[in-house]
Amino acid sequence: MFKTTLAGQTTKYTTTISGERVRVEVLPIHASAGAAYSSTSGKANNKPNADITAVGNDPIVGVIVVAKSLDDVDDTISLLRTLLLLAGLTTLLGVLLGFHY
C-alpha cells in the first residue's frame, strides 16, 4: 500500500475496522521547497507561487491516511433495497388482484 503511495500514486480501498466498513485513501505528501525560497537566489520568496516546480517533481516526504465511515452509505442502500422490494410486492399484489389504474 505505501509502496505505491511513495511512488506518487494515490491509493483507495475499502476495509472493515471494528466491524464497520470504511473507505481509506492514502495520499503522498510532497515537499515544496520552492514555496519558501527562490530556487536561484536562496533568499526568502515574497511572490506567491514563484519558481515552484510541479508537485509531481517534488520529493515525497511522507504519506497521509484518511478513512471515512461507509455507515451512512450502507444505511441508504439498505433503505433503497427495502423500498424497491415493497414497491415490487405492491405491484405484484395489484396485478394478481386485478387492480388497474
Residue frames relative to the residue before (quaternion, step in Angstrom):
aa qw qx qy qz dx dy dz
M 1.0000 0.0000 0.0000 0.0000 0.00 0.00 0.00
F 0.7363 0.3993 -0.2461 0.4878 3.62 0.72 -0.98
K 0.5532 0.6147 -0.3941 0.4010 3.59 1.14 -0.53
T 0.6706 0.4825 -0.2846 0.4864 3.57 0.94 -0.91
T 0.6629 0.5086 -0.3030 0.4583 3.58 0.97 -0.88
L 0.6661 0.4926 -0.3028 0.4711 3.58 0.97 -0.79
A 0.6203 0.5058 -0.3349 0.4972 3.57 1.28 -0.28
G 0.6449 -0.5579 0.3074 0.4223 3.61 1.30 0.06
Q 0.5883 0.5838 -0.3644 0.4246 3.59 1.26 -0.03
T 0.3776 -0.6739 0.5799 0.2589 3.58 -1.18 0.61
T 0.1781 -0.7876 0.5853 0.0736 3.55 -0.94 0.95
K 0.0395 -0.7808 0.6236 0.0014 3.58 -0.98 0.92
Y 0.1575 0.7735 -0.6060 0.0986 3.55 -1.05 0.79
T 0.3565 -0.7020 0.5748 0.2229 3.55 -1.31 0.37
T 0.0584 0.7890 -0.6070 0.0741 3.55 -0.94 0.93
T 0.4281 -0.6683 0.5379 0.2842 3.57 -1.33 0.04
I 0.0260 -0.7755 0.6306 -0.0170 3.55 -0.90 1.01
S 0.8366 -0.0624 -0.0143 0.5440 3.58 -0.68 1.15
G 0.7229 -0.4609 0.2366 0.4571 3.58 0.97 0.88
E 0.6642 0.4697 -0.3022 0.4969 3.59 1.25 0.10
R 0.4157 -0.7001 0.5204 0.2573 3.57 -0.91 0.96
V 0.0123 -0.7894 0.6134 -0.0202 3.56 -0.97 0.90
R 0.3290 -0.6893 0.6084 0.2156 3.54 -1.27 0.57
V 0.1305 -0.8074 0.5749 0.0229 3.57 -0.65 1.17
E 0.0579 -0.7705 0.6345 0.0195 3.55 -1.05 0.86
V 0.1196 -0.7777 0.6160 0.0373 3.56 -0.86 1.04
L 0.0500 -0.8225 0.5654 -0.0376 3.56 -0.60 1.22
P 0.4511 -0.6695 0.5107 0.2957 3.59 -1.08 0.68
I 0.2591 -0.7196 0.6192 0.1779 3.57 -1.20 0.62
H 0.2034 -0.8006 0.5583 0.0772 3.55 -0.62 1.19
A 0.4218 -0.6512 0.5645 0.2816 3.57 -1.11 0.73
S 0.0908 -0.7903 0.6041 0.0465 3.55 -1.03 0.72
A 0.1055 -0.8360 0.5380 0.0226 3.57 0.35 1.26
G 0.6155 0.5860 -0.3424 0.4007 3.60 1.06 -0.65
A 0.5977 0.5836 -0.3734 0.4033 3.59 1.12 -0.45
A 0.7428 0.3978 -0.2271 0.4883 3.61 1.03 -0.68
Y 0.8107 0.1431 -0.0482 0.5656 3.60 1.01 -0.78
S 0.4838 -0.6219 0.5262 0.3199 3.49 -1.14 0.62
S 0.4978 -0.6903 0.4373 0.2908 3.59 -0.88 0.88
T 0.7141 0.4559 -0.2697 0.4577 3.62 1.13 -0.44
S 0.7896 0.3448 -0.1863 0.4722 3.61 0.85 -0.86
G 0.3665 -0.7326 0.4987 0.2833 3.61 1.08 -0.58
K 0.5566 0.5930 -0.3935 0.4285 3.60 1.28 0.05
A 0.6595 -0.4934 0.3797 0.4211 3.52 -1.26 0.39
N 0.3479 -0.7483 0.5390 0.1691 3.53 -1.00 0.91
N 0.2232 -0.7974 0.5505 0.1066 3.59 -0.65 1.09
K 0.6529 0.5029 -0.3128 0.4722 3.58 1.20 -0.43
P 0.4163 -0.6963 0.5119 0.2824 3.60 -0.81 0.89
N 0.8657 0.1112 -0.1168 0.4739 3.54 -1.08 0.89
A 0.4180 0.6934 -0.4950 0.3154 3.63 1.10 0.38
D 0.8609 0.0773 -0.0902 0.4948 3.56 -1.02 0.90
I 0.4172 0.6849 -0.4984 0.3293 3.61 1.04 0.60
T 0.3332 -0.7319 0.5579 0.2048 3.56 -0.87 0.96
A 0.6634 -0.4912 0.3726 0.4240 3.54 -1.26 0.30
V 0.6084 -0.5855 0.3991 0.3575 3.56 -1.08 0.77
G 0.6287 0.5628 -0.3346 0.4197 3.60 1.00 -0.74
N 0.6865 0.4704 -0.2786 0.4794 3.61 1.18 -0.51
D 0.5751 0.5903 -0.3781 0.4217 3.59 1.21 -0.38
P 0.5285 -0.6343 0.4496 0.3410 3.61 -1.06 0.66
I 0.4324 -0.6713 0.5379 0.2703 3.54 -1.18 0.62
V 0.1690 -0.8213 0.5419 0.0570 3.57 -0.69 1.12
G 0.8051 -0.0776 0.0471 0.5861 3.59 1.24 -0.12
V 0.3489 -0.6965 0.5742 0.2520 3.52 -1.34 -0.19
I 0.2041 -0.7354 0.6282 0.1512 3.53 -1.30 0.42
V 0.1784 -0.7747 0.6021 0.0734 3.55 -0.96 0.96
V 0.0360 -0.7916 0.6094 -0.0274 3.57 -0.76 1.11
A 0.0606 -0.7931 0.6058 0.0162 3.58 -0.93 0.91
K 0.0845 -0.7826 0.6161 0.0290 3.58 -1.04 0.85
S 0.4868 -0.6718 0.4825 0.2811 3.52 -0.93 0.95
L 0.2735 -0.7529 0.5776 0.1575 3.56 -1.09 0.78
D 0.2893 0.7938 -0.4893 0.2162 3.57 1.27 0.32
D 0.6713 0.4894 -0.3026 0.4672 3.62 0.91 -0.87
V 0.6337 0.5177 -0.3244 0.4745 3.60 1.06 -0.73
D 0.6602 0.5050 -0.3014 0.4673 3.59 0.94 -0.90
D 0.6395 0.5186 -0.3250 0.4653 3.61 1.03 -0.77
T 0.6565 0.5098 -0.3093 0.4620 3.59 0.97 -0.84
I 0.6546 0.5019 -0.3140 0.4701 3.59 0.94 -0.83
S 0.6354 0.5256 -0.3228 0.4646 3.58 1.01 -0.79
L 0.6542 0.5030 -0.3079 0.4735 3.60 0.97 -0.86
L 0.6615 0.5014 -0.3099 0.4636 3.61 0.91 -0.87
R 0.6274 0.5331 -0.3303 0.4617 3.58 1.01 -0.81
T 0.6625 0.5019 -0.2992 0.4688 3.60 0.94 -0.90
L 0.6725 0.4966 -0.3036 0.4570 3.60 0.91 -0.90
L 0.6494 0.5054 -0.3191 0.4701 3.60 0.99 -0.77
L 0.6354 0.5203 -0.3254 0.4688 3.58 1.02 -0.77
L 0.6703 0.4875 -0.2973 0.4739 3.60 0.92 -0.89
A 0.6418 0.5132 -0.3269 0.4666 3.61 0.97 -0.78
G 0.6590 0.5081 -0.3050 0.4633 3.58 0.98 -0.83
L 0.6674 0.4905 -0.2993 0.4738 3.57 0.96 -0.86
T 0.6351 0.5219 -0.3251 0.4676 3.59 1.03 -0.78
T 0.6521 0.5040 -0.3098 0.4742 3.59 0.98 -0.82
L 0.6567 0.5072 -0.3065 0.4665 3.57 0.93 -0.89
L 0.6516 0.5094 -0.3099 0.4689 3.56 0.95 -0.87
G 0.6473 0.5251 -0.3109 0.4568 3.60 0.98 -0.81
V 0.6647 0.4930 -0.2989 0.4752 3.57 0.98 -0.83
L 0.6765 0.4987 -0.2957 0.4541 3.56 0.91 -0.88
L 0.7199 0.4209 -0.2521 0.4909 3.60 1.02 -0.70
G 0.5133 -0.6988 0.3784 0.3240 3.57 1.30 -0.02
F 0.3784 0.7054 -0.5183 0.3009 3.60 1.10 0.48
H 0.0826 -0.7845 0.6141 0.0263 3.53 -0.92 0.94
Y 0.3551 -0.7493 0.5233 0.1964 3.53 -0.94 0.84
